[in-house]
């Protein structure tokens, strides 16, 4: 019996070839790339060399050390001068003396909060101050002064009062266009009920409610009680203001009355919905 043909013998001896060594199996093919296992013999990603890490660490340490020395140990960045801005009544010399900036100290170590606290404590005319480092060698003091809205006369002196009711300075000459506060509430029940500080605050609120066109003509704000505040204007004119309430509305009504009744001498805005003007 004849044996298998040559072609068949070749097929029997042929062994099915497996997948190539570098091919991916079905599971690896559908696995995310970042989860795939490395192929046998593949090179792993290189890591930073130890020497590179050492050099980088040394350089960072040197930079940090140099920066610290430049800020605190060198003569380059030290407080050498003080710059003052925003003063009107106060002098630059007064502000510098009260600030006591430690000249020659490293600029980075200057206590800016401490300087601001000293200025607020020693110069009550200062309403606020911003203390800033201006590199490489300057401390800047940006001052905002209190502005008087009232003065209280005592003897031959005048005590200035700002819009917060703070009595911050005593001057020999009353500032121009600032009304004088006169308290005539000695016999008023309001004095016992509210006290002098509350009546002072009421007068301040009236003063701050006045527009500039009216405020410049006010010479005296007289407080007889909490509900009886009057304004004495130039030209012998008088305004019944009433209480401190509804100040903005009263100010608008008063401005309109002064324009409409130029010859009047007596104005009443205590009830702003029913104002009145009289006298000539």
Secondary structure, DSSP 8 states (H G I E B T S, - for coil): -----HHHHHHHH-------TT---HHHHTS-GGG----TT--------HHHHHHHHHHHHHHHHHHHIIIIISSSSB--EEEEES-SSS-HHHHHHHH---TTSBGGG--HHHHHHHHHHH-TTEEEEEEEEETTTEEEEEEEE---SEEEEETTEEEEE-TTS-EEEEESS--TT--EEEE--TT-HHHHHH-HHHHHHHHHHHHHHS-HHHHTTEEEEEEEETTEEEEEEGGG-EEEEESSTTHHHHHHHHHHHHHH-TT--EEE-SSGGG-EEE--
